[in-house]
Amino acid sequence: MARKRKILKLFIGVIIGLISASLFKQNTETRKNVNSCVSDYEVYDSAEIVENRVNDTNGFLLVGVMTAEKYVNTRAKAVYETWGKNVPGKTLFFSSEVSRSNEIPLIPLPDIDDNYPPQRKSFAMLKYMYDNYLDKYEWFLRADDDLYVRNDRMEELLKSVDSNKAWFIGQAGRGKPHEIRSLALKKHENYCMGGPGIILSRETLKRIVPNIEECLKNLYSNHEDVELGRCVRKFAGISCTWAYEMQVIFYHNQSSDAFSGNLKQKYIHSAITMHPIKEPQNMYRLHNYVKGQTIQEKQQESLTLHRDISSSMAYFGIESFQLQTAELVEDLPLYPEPPGSKHFLGDPEFLGVPASLTKFNYKTTQDVLDWELISKSLYSFKDFNPKKRIGSSIKEGLTDIVREIMEITNSNSKQRGRMIEFKELLYVYWRLDPLHGADLILDMSLLYKKYTGNKMTVPVRRHVYVQQAFMGTFIREVTNNDEVPETGKNSQNTTVENMFIGDVLANIGKMPLPKIFNYKSDTENNRYINFILPLSDRFETFTRFMNIYENVCIIDEETTRLLIVLYRNENNIEEFNKNLELIHTTQRKYPSSDIAYKIITETFSRGKALQYGVDLNKNDDLLFFIDVDIVFTHKSLQRIRFNTVKRKQVYFPIVYSLYSPKFLNQSSSDNLKQSADYNLSNREGFWRQFGFGITSIYKCDFINLGGFNMSIAGWGVEDVSFFEKAIKSNYNIIRSVDPHLIHIYHPIECDNNLEQAQKNMCIGTKANILGSLYDIQNFYLKYKHLFR
């Protein structure tokens, strides 16, 4: 029996040996056949250059980027200078045999051209990977030159998968509905879309490359990715990953202007690969954005570690003063470096404070942090207009916060079989803690979706408390000897360490000022500004105005003219005579000053007064409608010339209006200061957002807009009516704050004979210019016994 067993084992061994020899011979013949179809790539011009340029230190992922000769120095270069240099392995670029580059590690494939579709180029690239790197890398990525890859997330994904098995990873495709039949795909078959990138494991590459010749002989379509999928399915026996998440992490944007607009999008934060990025500048822009997000993630990680250190120090009874007095590293078991050293990690007492809405301890009522409300609009006591639109910066910040909250909320949703979707923010309270960061309370409307067991969709409402913490302050000295980056380098290669801030600061005074508007000549920049000033009584205020005009315009020889439309009030003839004498005195003192006046004897109307002034000017004159309460400087005149364009643009500056000095316990003599001396704070005054009376316009444009409504008498409304005409016209309207146009406070008397609309506007203005909401509140609390 033992002898029979030995003979049987010998017989089985011989059979296995014959079969193995036959398979080895067949595999060798197959390789010969493949080599006869696809050229030998072991000899090419830039082989040594490529190998020396790319470090082969990490045998994890080999990226093959397909490009074309016309894109080598644009798209391909952008890929290499952004994400291509930082893959956990190596990046190689493959193009036609005529392609050359000294900028990127390029493999020019012999006998391969750039014709579309690129089936031969794609299979040739895979064969090169197979021949030269099969045993050196676990994973192989086939990419296009318009793809962006998040390397950190790609590495994290692939390390979670067994690379010893056959894998074909990407976004599964079935083709467009009208072409499914022409692709020769069965109902259960798919392919990995080439645009968002295709990942093959070593085992997959090992199975398909020996059969490339057969795959190339049996092409059913013009789509390279479809044929690669067919080849993988036939010889590796696997399909592309069907998982729904692959549409998110291997993201393909079908928009024609993909990734050229706002990058704060949910899909950008969720994706591992992003396609297509057709313009190189968008590749650099996206890369810088991703780096910024990475920095924020690292800062959050640092903050979390500081909180862990702080809690550990508290557990071991280490006080903060021990850090300050420690002399040896051994004295700091939890903190390796003392303050002041190069590797000091930061103040644990400041950075380690846990998230809380009670971090900031106030000592007086003035220190109490005020909350602002966001509900469709922003409501804030800090502004003259407590209700205003939500600024883009706040919108952007809220979008980021909501996205991060939902990512944290749904981080374990797959294991729990549920998903929570964001619907809208009902309201938000937020405030700024000057020491620790921003505090927010969000009222969120959500949808709870359970997709396992008893499936359900339920609307829910939740409050979320969020704190955006400040990081530490970092200071770095920059000397003039710092390396200056070469001109022409891309911005993403210039780090903070090699910036030449010192040189810029040293020479900033020598730099020529840029021309802000190219359409204005030097003659237009010195064009005469024709002041039109309506005036009725108010001699003291007029004296201040003339002093300012004398100093700014006459003495400094500004190209201006002043026309005063002077009203004669029979009830106050003394004021009229004083004003007239002041005009005559200035004219005699400065005979060439271009100061003129026109006397009007009817009832005062600002609109009519300005119209009289307009009529005395020429069609091409630049007009500036001003009030006697306005203080101005040279910079204001410069803005008027820049922002007013004949037949194109009208300028309505937003002036800063001072509150009542009596209400602020100030001397009225403060009103005689120049505008540059004023403290433009929310307590001193406000930006007059709804005042349109101060206007800069050419006369011809004023006529085209129909001028003022001459039927309006008395106080106000004429400027609002004219502004409405302007915004409904084809003219560009410039509304911007001018910190050098100051409206000095003066009491307003509202005539009871005014029309109701004018009277309401007058009373509203009278109340608004009294004082800030903060001071009015304190005034009320102090004297509330006097109010009903």
C-alpha positions in Angstrom: 0.0 0.0 0.0 2.9 2.4 0.8 4.4 1.7 -2.5 1.2 2.5 -4.4 0.9 5.8 -2.5 4.4 6.8 -3.6 3.6 6.0 -7.2 0.4 8.0 -7.0 2.2 11.0 -5.5 4.8 10.8 -8.2 2.2 10.6 -10.9 0.3 13.7 -9.5 3.6 15.6 -9.2 4.4 14.9 -12.8 1.0 16.1 -14.0 1.3 19.3 -11.9 4.7 20.0 -13.3 3.5 19.6 -16.9 0.6 21.9 -16.3 2.8 24.5 -14.7 5.3 24.4 -17.6 2.5 24.7 -20.1 1.1 27.8 -18.3 4.5 29.4 -18.0 5.1 28.8 -21.7 1.7 30.3 -22.6 2.3 33.4 -20.4 5.7 33.9 -22.1 4.1 33.7 -25.5 1.4 36.2 -24.4 4.0 38.7 -23.3 5.7 38.3 -26.7 2.3 38.9 -28.4 1.7 42.0 -26.2 5.1 43.3 -27.0 4.4 42.9 -30.7 1.3 45.1 -30.4 2.5 47.6 -27.9 6.0 49.1 -28.3 8.9 48.5 -25.9 9.2 51.4 -23.5 12.5 50.6 -21.8 14.4 53.0 -24.1 13.4 56.6 -24.2 15.2 59.9 -24.3 14.5 61.3 -20.8 14.5 58.1 -18.8 17.4 59.0 -16.5 16.1 62.6 -16.0 12.7 61.3 -15.0 14.1 58.7 -12.6 16.4 61.2 -10.9 13.7 63.9 -10.6 11.0 61.7 -8.8 11.7 60.2 -5.5 10.7 56.6 -5.3 10.6 56.3 -1.5 7.0 55.3 -0.9 5.8 52.2 -2.7 2.2 52.8 -2.1 0.6 54.6 -5.1 1.8 55.2 -8.6 -0.1 57.9 -10.5 -0.1 57.8 -14.3 -1.4 61.1 -15.8 -2.4 61.0 -19.4 -1.7 64.3 -21.3 -1.1 65.5 -24.8 1.7 67.5 -26.4 -0.3 70.8 -26.4 -1.1 70.4 -22.6 2.3 69.3 -21.3 3.4 72.8 -20.3 0.0 74.0 -19.1 -2.4 71.5 -17.6 0.2 68.8 -16.9 2.6 71.3 -15.4 -0.2 72.6 -13.2 -1.0 69.1 -12.0 2.7 68.5 -11.2 3.1 71.7 -9.3 0.0 71.3 -7.2 -1.1 67.8 -6.0 1.3 65.8 -8.3 4.4 66.4 -6.2 2.8 65.2 -2.9 1.2 61.8 -3.7 2.1 59.0 -1.3 4.3 57.5 -4.0 5.2 58.7 -7.5 3.6 60.7 -10.3 4.5 60.1 -14.0 3.1 61.8 -17.0 2.4 60.0 -20.3 2.1 61.6 -23.7 2.8 61.0 -27.4 6.2 60.1 -28.7 6.9 63.7 -29.9 6.2 65.3 -26.5 9.1 66.7 -24.5 9.4 68.6 -21.2 12.0 69.7 -18.7 9.4 70.8 -16.2 7.6 67.5 -15.4 8.6 63.8 -15.3 7.3 62.9 -18.8 7.3 59.5 -20.5 7.0 60.0 -24.3 5.4 56.7 -25.5 6.9 55.4 -28.7 4.5 54.9 -31.6 1.7 56.7 -29.7 0.1 59.9 -31.0 -2.4 62.3 -29.4 -5.4 61.3 -31.5 -8.7 60.8 -29.8 -10.0 58.4 -28.5 -6.8 57.6 -26.5 -7.3 53.8 -26.1 -3.8 52.9 -27.3 -2.3 55.6 -25.1 -4.2 54.5 -22.0 -3.3 50.8 -22.4 0.3 51.7 -23.3 0.5 53.7 -20.0 -0.8 50.7 -18.0 1.7 48.4 -19.7 4.6 50.8 -18.8 3.4 50.7 -15.2 3.2 46.9 -15.3 6.6 46.4 -16.8 8.5 48.8 -14.6 6.6 49.2 -11.3 4.3 46.2 -10.8 6.2 44.9 -7.8 7.0 48.3 -6.4 3.5 49.8 -5.7 0.3 48.5 -4.2 -2.0 50.8 -6.1 -2.1 52.4 -9.6 -4.1 55.5 -10.5 -5.0 56.3 -14.1 -5.7 60.1 -14.2 -6.2 62.8 -16.8 -4.4 66.2 -16.8 -7.6 68.0 -15.7 -8.1 66.0 -12.5 -7.4 67.2 -9.0 -6.7 64.7 -6.2 -6.8 65.1 -2.4 -3.7 63.0 -1.6 -4.4 62.8 2.1 -7.9 61.5 1.6 -6.8 59.2 -1.2 -4.2 57.6 1.0 -6.7 57.2 3.8 -9.2 55.5 1.5 -6.7 53.1 -0.1 -5.2 52.1 3.3 -8.7 51.0 4.4 -8.8 48.5 1.5 -7.0 45.1 1.1 -4.5 45.9 -1.7 -3.8 42.1 -2.2 -7.2 41.6 -3.8 -8.4 42.7 -7.3 -10.0 46.1 -7.1 -11.4 48.4 -9.8 -12.3 51.7 -7.9 -13.9 54.8 -9.3 -17.3 56.3 -10.1 -19.4 53.7 -11.9 -20.9 54.7 -15.2 -23.3 53.1 -17.6 -23.2 55.7 -20.4 -25.8 58.2 -21.5 -29.3 56.7 -22.1 -29.1 57.1 -25.9 -25.7 55.3 -26.1 -26.1 52.3 -23.7 -26.8 49.9 -26.5 -23.8 51.1 -28.6 -21.5 50.5 -25.6 -22.4 46.8 -25.6 -23.0 46.7 -21.9 -25.3 44.2 -20.3 -27.8 45.1 -17.6 -25.5 44.3 -14.7 -22.3 45.6 -16.3 -20.6 49.0 -15.8 -17.2 50.8 -16.1 -15.3 53.3 -14.1 -15.6 56.8 -15.6 -12.1 58.0 -16.6 -12.6 61.7 -15.8 -12.7 61.4 -12.0 -9.9 58.9 -12.0 -9.6 55.1 -12.0 -7.8 53.1 -9.3 -6.5 49.6 -9.9 -4.9 47.3 -7.4 -1.7 45.4 -8.2 -3.7 42.2 -8.7 -6.0 43.9 -11.2 -3.1 45.3 -13.2 -1.4 41.9 -13.1 -4.5 40.2 -14.6 -5.3 42.6 -17.4 -2.0 43.8 -18.9 -1.0 40.4 -20.3 -4.3 40.5 -22.3 -4.0 44.0 -23.6 -3.6 42.8 -27.2 -7.0 41.0 -27.1 -8.6 44.1 -25.5 -7.3 46.3 -28.3 -8.5 43.9 -30.9 -12.1 43.9 -29.6 -13.1 47.5 -29.2 -16.8 48.1 -29.2 -16.9 51.9 -28.7 -14.8 55.1 -28.9 -14.7 55.5 -25.2 -11.4 54.7 -23.6 -12.8 54.2 -20.1 -15.6 51.9 -21.3 -13.0 49.7 -23.1 -10.7 49.6 -20.0 -13.8 48.6 -17.9 -14.6 45.9 -20.4 -11.0 44.6 -20.3 -11.0 44.6 -16.5 -14.3 42.8 -16.3 -13.3 40.1 -18.8 -9.8 39.3 -17.5 -9.9 40.4 -13.8 -13.5 39.3 -13.3 -14.5 42.4 -11.4 -16.7 45.5 -12.1 -16.3 49.1 -11.0 -17.3 49.9 -7.5 -21.1 50.3 -7.4 -21.2 52.2 -4.1 -23.3 55.4 -4.1 -20.7 57.3 -2.2 -18.3 57.0 -5.2 -20.4 59.7 -6.9 -19.4 62.0 -4.1 -15.7 61.1 -3.5 -14.9 60.6 -7.2 -16.7 63.8 -8.2 -17.4 64.8 -11.8 -18.9 68.3 -12.4 -20.8 68.5 -15.7 -20.9 72.3 -15.7 -19.0 74.1 -18.4 -17.4 76.4 -15.9 -16.7 73.9 -13.2 -14.5 75.0 -10.3 -14.1 78.5 -11.6 -16.6 80.1 -9.2 -17.2 79.9 -5.5 -15.2 77.0 -4.0 -17.1 76.9 -0.7 -19.3 74.0 -1.9 -20.3 70.8 -0.2 -19.0 68.6 -2.9 -15.5 70.1 -2.8 -15.2 69.4 0.9 -16.5 65.8 0.4 -14.6 64.8 -2.7 -11.3 62.9 -3.0 -10.9 63.6 -6.7 -12.5 66.5 -8.7 -13.0 66.7 -12.4 -12.8 68.6 -14.8 -10.4 71.5 -14.3 -9.7 72.8 -17.8 -7.8 76.0 -16.9 -4.5 75.8 -15.1 -5.2 78.9 -13.0 -8.3 77.1 -11.6 -6.0 74.1 -10.7 -3.7 76.4 -8.7 -6.7 78.2 -7.2 -8.3 75.0 -6.0 -5.0 73.7 -4.6 -4.6 76.9 -2.6 -8.1 76.6 -1.3 -7.5 72.9 -0.3 -4.3 73.9 1.5 -6.2 76.5 3.4 -8.8 73.9 4.5 -6.0 71.6 5.5 -4.5 74.4 7.7 -7.8 74.9 9.4 -8.1 71.2 10.1 -4.6 71.2 11.6 -5.4 74.2 13.7 -8.5 72.4 15.0 -6.4 69.4 15.8 -3.9 71.6 17.6 -6.7 73.2 19.6 -8.0 69.8 20.6 -4.6 68.6 21.7 -4.1 71.8 23.8 -7.4 71.1 25.5 -6.3 67.5 26.2 -3.0 68.9 27.6 -4.8 71.4 29.8 -7.1 68.8 31.2 -4.2 66.5 31.9 -2.3 69.2 33.6 -5.3 69.9 35.8 -5.5 66.1 36.6 -1.9 66.0 37.7 -2.1 69.3 39.6 0.3 71.3 37.4 -0.4 75.0 37.6 0.3 77.5 34.8 2.9 79.4 36.9 5.0 76.2 37.0 5.4 76.5 33.3 6.7 80.0 33.6 9.2 79.2 36.3 10.5 75.9 35.0 14.1 75.8 34.0 14.6 72.3 32.8 12.7 70.2 30.3 12.5 67.5 32.9 10.5 69.8 35.1 7.7 69.8 32.4 6.4 66.3 32.1 3.4 67.4 30.0 4.9 70.3 28.2 8.3 69.6 26.6 9.3 73.2 25.8 9.1 76.2 28.1 7.7 79.6 27.0 10.1 81.6 24.8 11.8 78.6 23.2 11.6 77.8 19.5 9.4 74.7 19.9 7.0 76.1 22.6 3.6 74.7 21.8 1.5 77.6 23.0 -0.1 78.8 26.2 -2.2 75.9 27.5 -4.1 78.3 29.8 -5.4 80.2 26.8 -5.6 77.6 24.1 -6.7 74.8 26.4 -9.9 76.4 27.7 -12.8 74.0 26.7 -15.6 75.3 24.5 -18.1 77.2 26.5 -20.4 80.2 26.2 -19.1 81.5 29.6 -15.4 81.8 28.9 -15.4 85.6 29.0 -15.9 86.9 32.5 -17.0 90.5 32.6 -16.5 92.9 35.6 -18.8 95.8 34.6 -22.0 96.1 32.6 -20.0 97.8 29.8 -18.0 94.6 29.4 -21.0 92.5 28.8 -20.9 90.9 25.3 -23.8 91.8 23.1 -25.6 89.3 20.9 -26.6 90.1 17.4 -29.5 88.4 15.6 -29.5 86.9 12.1 -33.0 86.0 10.8 -33.2 86.5 7.0 -31.5 89.9 7.8 -28.9 91.0 10.3 -30.2 92.9 13.4 -27.6 94.8 15.3 -27.6 97.7 17.7 -24.2 98.8 16.5 -25.5 100.3 13.3 -27.6 103.3 12.5 -29.9 101.0 10.6 -30.4 98.1 13.0 -31.8 95.9 10.2 -29.6 95.3 7.1 -28.7 92.6 4.7 -26.4 89.8 5.8 -22.9 90.5 4.5 -21.0 88.0 2.3 -18.4 87.3 4.9 -21.1 86.3 7.5 -22.9 84.2 4.9 -19.7 82.5 4.1 -18.9 81.9 7.7 -22.4 80.4 8.5 -22.1 78.2 5.4 -18.8 76.8 6.7 -20.2 76.3 10.2 -23.4 74.5 9.0 -21.3 72.2 6.7 -19.0 71.2 9.5 -21.9 70.6 11.9 -23.6 68.3 9.4 -20.3 66.5 8.7 -19.8 65.8 12.4 -23.5 64.9 12.9 -23.4 62.4 10.0 -19.9 61.0 10.6 -21.4 57.7 11.9 -24.6 57.8 10.0 -23.8 54.7 7.8 -23.3 52.5 10.9 -26.5 53.8 12.5 -28.7 53.6 9.4 -29.8 57.1 9.4 -29.0 60.5 7.8 -29.8 64.0 8.9 -30.2 66.6 6.2 -30.0 70.4 6.7 -32.9 72.5 5.5 -32.5 76.0 6.7 -31.3 78.3 9.5 -34.3 79.7 11.3 -32.3 82.2 13.3 -28.8 82.7 14.6 -27.4 84.6 17.6 -23.8 85.5 17.5 -21.3 87.6 19.3 -17.5 88.2 19.4 -15.5 87.3 22.4 -12.3 89.5 22.1 -10.2 86.9 23.9 -11.4 83.5 22.8 -13.4 83.8 19.5 -16.9 83.9 18.1 -19.9 82.4 19.9 -23.0 81.3 18.0 -26.4 79.8 18.8 -28.1 78.3 15.8 -31.7 77.3 15.4 -31.6 74.7 12.7 -34.4 73.1 10.7 -33.4 69.5 9.8 -34.8 66.4 8.2 -34.2 63.1 10.0 -34.1 60.2 7.6 -34.0 56.6 8.7 -33.3 54.1 5.9 -33.0 50.8 7.8 -35.6 48.9 9.7 -38.7 51.1 10.1 -37.9 53.7 7.4 -39.1 57.2 8.1 -38.6 60.9 7.3 -39.3 63.3 10.1 -38.7 67.1 10.3 -36.9 68.1 13.4 -35.6 71.4 14.9 -32.5 71.6 17.0 -30.4 74.3 18.7 -26.6 74.1 18.3 -24.1 75.9 20.4 -20.8 76.6 18.5 -17.6 78.4 19.4 -15.0 79.4 16.8 -11.9 79.7 18.9 -9.0 82.0 18.2 -5.6 80.5 17.9 -2.4 81.9 19.4 -0.5 84.9 18.1 2.5 84.0 16.0 5.3 86.5 15.3 8.1 86.0 12.8 10.9 88.5 12.1 11.7 89.1 8.4 15.0 90.6 7.4 16.0 92.2 4.1 18.3 89.2 3.5 15.3 86.8 3.1 15.2 85.1 -0.2 13.3 87.0 -2.9 11.1 84.7 -5.0 11.9 84.7 -8.7 9.5 86.7 -10.9 7.2 84.5 -12.9 7.0 81.8 -10.3 3.5 80.6 -9.5 2.0 81.8 -6.3 1.6 78.4 -4.8 5.4 77.9 -4.7 5.9 81.1 -2.7 5.8 80.3 1.0 5.6 82.7 3.9 9.2 81.9 4.7 10.6 83.4 1.5 8.4 86.4 1.2 10.2 89.7 1.0 8.0 91.8 3.3 10.9 93.8 4.6 11.9 95.0 1.2 8.3 95.9 0.4 7.9 97.9 3.5 11.2 99.6 3.0 10.4 100.7 -0.5 6.7 101.3 -0.3 7.2 105.0 -0.2 9.1 104.9 -3.5 6.4 103.0 -5.4 4.4 104.9 -7.9 0.7 105.1 -7.1 -1.3 102.9 -9.5 -3.8 104.5 -11.8 -7.2 103.6 -10.4 -9.2 104.3 -13.5 -7.6 104.0 -16.9 -10.3 105.8 -18.7 -9.5 109.2 -17.1 -6.7 111.4 -18.5 -4.6 113.7 -16.4 -6.7 116.6 -17.7 -9.9 114.9 -16.4 -8.2 114.2 -13.1 -7.7 117.9 -12.6 -11.1 118.9 -13.9 -12.9 121.7 -12.2 -15.4 120.8 -9.6 -18.3 123.2 -9.5 -19.6 123.4 -5.9 -23.3 124.4 -5.7 -24.2 125.4 -2.1 -27.8 126.3 -1.1 -27.7 128.7 1.9 -30.4 130.2 4.0 -29.3 132.0 7.2 -26.9 130.0 9.5 -24.0 132.4 9.4 -21.9 130.6 12.0 -22.0 127.4 10.0 -21.4 129.2 6.8 -18.3 130.8 8.4 -16.9 127.3 9.2 -17.6 126.2 5.6 -15.8 129.1 4.1 -12.8 128.6 6.3 -12.6 125.0 5.1 -13.1 126.0 1.5 -10.4 128.6 1.8 -7.9 126.2 3.3 -8.6 123.2 1.0 -9.5 124.8 -2.3 -8.2 128.4 -2.5 -4.9 128.3 -0.6 -3.9 124.8 -2.0 -5.0 125.9 -5.5 -7.5 123.1 -6.1 -9.3 123.4 -9.4 -12.7 124.2 -8.0 -15.4 126.9 -8.3 -18.0 127.8 -5.7 -21.5 129.0 -6.5 -23.6 130.0 -3.5 -27.4 130.1 -3.9 -28.2 132.6 -1.2 -31.8 133.0 0.1 -32.9 136.3 1.5 -35.1 135.8 4.5 -36.9 138.9 5.4 -37.5 137.5 8.9 -33.8 137.3 9.5 -32.3 140.0 7.4 -29.3 140.3 9.7 -28.1 136.7 9.0 -28.5 137.4 5.2 -26.4 140.5 5.4 -23.6 138.7 7.4 -23.5 135.9 4.8 -23.3 138.4 2.0 -20.6 140.4 3.6 -18.5 137.2 4.2 -18.8 136.3 0.5 -17.7 139.8 -0.5 -14.8 139.7 2.0 -13.5 136.4 0.6 -13.9 137.6 -3.0 -11.8 140.7 -2.2 -9.2 138.6 -0.4 -8.9 136.1 -3.3 -9.9 138.0 -6.5 -9.2 134.9 -8.7 -10.9 132.4 -6.4 -13.9 131.8 -8.7 -16.5 132.4 -6.0 -19.9 133.6 -7.2 -23.4 133.9 -5.7 -27.0 134.3 -6.7 -29.6 135.8 -4.4 -33.1 134.2 -4.3 -36.0 136.0 -2.5 -38.6 133.2 -2.5 -39.3 130.5 0.1 -36.3 128.2 0.7 -36.3 124.9 -1.3 -33.1 122.9 -1.6 -34.2 121.3 -4.9 -35.0 124.7 -6.5 -31.7 126.2 -5.1 -29.7 123.4 -6.7 -31.6 123.8 -10.0 -30.7 127.5 -10.1 -27.1 126.6 -9.6 -27.2 124.0 -12.3 -28.7 126.5 -14.8 -25.6 128.8 -14.3 -23.2 126.1 -15.4 -22.2 124.7 -18.8 -23.3 121.2 -20.1 -19.8 119.7 -19.7 -19.3 121.0 -16.1 -18.7 118.6 -13.2 -21.2 119.6 -10.5 -21.0 118.8 -6.8 -24.2 119.4 -4.7 -23.1 120.1 -1.1 -24.6 121.4 2.1 -23.2 124.0 4.4 -22.9 121.4 7.2 -20.4 119.3 5.3 -16.7 119.2 6.1 -14.4 117.9 3.3 -10.7 117.4 2.4 -8.6 117.0 -0.7 -9.2 113.3 -0.7 -12.9 113.9 -1.1 -12.3 116.0 -4.2 -10.1 113.3 -5.7 -12.8 110.7 -5.2 -15.4 113.0 -6.8 -13.2 113.2 -10.0 -12.5 109.5 -10.0 -16.0 108.3 -9.4 -18.0 110.6 -11.7 -17.8 109.7 -15.4 -19.6 111.8 -18.0 -22.5 109.9 -19.7 -21.7 106.8 -17.7 -21.5 107.2 -13.9 -23.1 109.2 -11.1 -21.5 109.4 -7.6 -23.6 109.5 -4.4 -21.0 109.4 -1.6 -22.1 108.1 1.8 -21.1 110.7 4.4 -20.4 110.3 8.1 -22.9 112.1 10.2 -22.0 113.2 13.7 -24.4 112.9 16.7 -25.4 115.7 19.0 -22.4 116.9 21.0 -24.6 117.9 23.9 -26.0 114.3 24.0 -22.4 113.0 24.1 -21.4 115.7 26.7 -19.0 117.3 24.3 -18.3 121.0 23.6 -19.9 122.5 20.5 -16.4 123.8 19.6 -15.5 120.3 18.5 -17.6 120.9 15.4 -14.9 123.3 14.2 -12.4 120.5 13.7 -11.3 119.2 10.3 -12.7 115.9 9.2 -9.3 114.1 9.6 -9.5 114.8 13.3 -12.8 113.0 14.0 -13.0 109.6 15.5 -15.3 107.7 13.1 -16.9 105.3 15.6 -20.4 104.0 16.2 -20.6 106.2 19.4 -19.6 109.5 17.7 -21.7 109.2 14.6 -23.1 107.0 11.8 -22.8 106.4 8.1 -25.7 108.2 6.4 -26.8 105.3 4.3 -30.1 106.8 3.3 -28.9 110.3 2.5 -28.6 111.1 -1.2 -28.3 114.9 -1.1 -24.5 115.0 -1.5 -24.1 114.2 -5.2 -21.5 114.5 -7.9 -22.7 114.5 -11.6 -22.1 116.2 -14.9 -24.7 118.8 -15.9 -25.5 117.0 -19.2 -26.3 113.8 -17.2 -28.3 115.8 -14.7 -30.5 117.1 -17.6 -30.8 113.6 -19.1 -32.1 112.3 -15.8 -34.8 115.0 -15.7 -33.4 117.1 -12.8 -35.1 117.7 -9.4 -38.8 117.6 -8.8 -39.5 121.4 -8.6 -42.9 121.0 -7.0 -41.2 120.0 -3.7 -41.0 122.8 -1.2 -39.3 122.9 2.2 -37.3 120.2 3.9 -36.1 117.0 2.1 -37.4 114.4 -0.3 -36.0 116.0 -3.5 -32.7 114.0 -3.2 -34.6 110.7 -2.7 -36.7 111.4 -5.8 -33.7 112.2 -7.9 -31.8 109.1 -6.7 -34.8 106.9 -7.7 -34.5 108.4 -11.2 -30.8 107.6 -11.3 -31.1 104.0 -10.3 -33.8 103.3 -12.8 -31.7 104.8 -15.6 -28.8 103.2 -17.6 -26.2 105.1 -15.6 -23.8 103.3 -13.2 -24.5 104.4 -9.6 -21.5 104.6 -7.2 -22.5 104.4 -3.5 -19.4 104.2 -1.2 -18.5 105.6 2.1 -16.2 108.7 2.1 -14.4 109.0 5.5 -13.4 112.6 4.6 -16.9 113.9 4.0 -18.3 114.7 7.5 -21.8 116.0 8.2 -21.6 118.2 11.3 -24.6 117.9 13.7 -27.1 120.7 13.8 -30.6 120.8 15.3 -33.4 120.1 12.8 -36.7 122.0 13.1 -39.6 120.3 11.3 -42.2 122.7 10.0 -45.8 121.6 10.9 -46.9 122.8 7.4 -44.8 120.2 5.6 -46.5 117.4 3.7 -46.9 114.3 5.8 -44.2 112.2 4.0 -41.7 115.1 4.4 -42.7 115.6 8.0 -42.3 111.9 8.9 -38.8 111.9 7.2 -37.8 115.1 9.0 -38.9 113.7 12.4 -37.1 110.4 11.7 -33.9 112.2 10.7 -34.1 114.4 13.8 -34.3 111.3 16.0 -31.6 109.4 14.2 -28.9 112.1 14.6 -29.5 112.6 18.3 -27.2 109.8 19.5 -26.3 106.1 19.1 -28.7 103.4 20.2 -26.3 102.5 23.0 -26.3 106.1 24.4 -30.0 106.5 24.0 -30.6 103.3 25.9 -28.3 104.5 28.7 -30.1 107.9 28.6 -33.4 106.2 29.0 -32.3 104.0 31.8 -31.0 107.0 33.6 -34.1 109.2 33.2 -36.8 106.6 32.6 -38.9 108.1 35.4 -39.4 111.1 33.1 -40.9 108.9 30.3 -44.4 107.8 30.2 
